[in-house]
């Protein structure tokens, strides 16, 4: 689990009772689901980081290659928001609780089963 200082109990509680929360309520096998971040939508606000109980996410500066591959509106949005976006370095720890999906203010995260 991530350090306690990263977690925001109020945001976790709000996300946990959201009626549209997808996933399997944290009961999936680790790595059987994968969070996918839409870089054109993500503003790097870190709500995913503070609600994820498995430390799947981190916020960091987008790479030049990924930035150049975005459509114009996505590039403008990222520039306005400090060129930061969510990444999933520990996606193999995802248990499909769906907290990140409903906590993201930009609706930039989806869960998909890994094949």
Buried (B, 14 or more C-beta within 10 A) or exposed (E): EBEEEBBBEEBBEBBBEEEEBBBBEBEBEBBEBBBEBBBBBBBBBBBBBBBBBBBBBBBEEBEEEEBEEBEEEBBEBBEEBEBBBBBBEBBEBBBBBBBBBBBBEBEBBBBEEEE
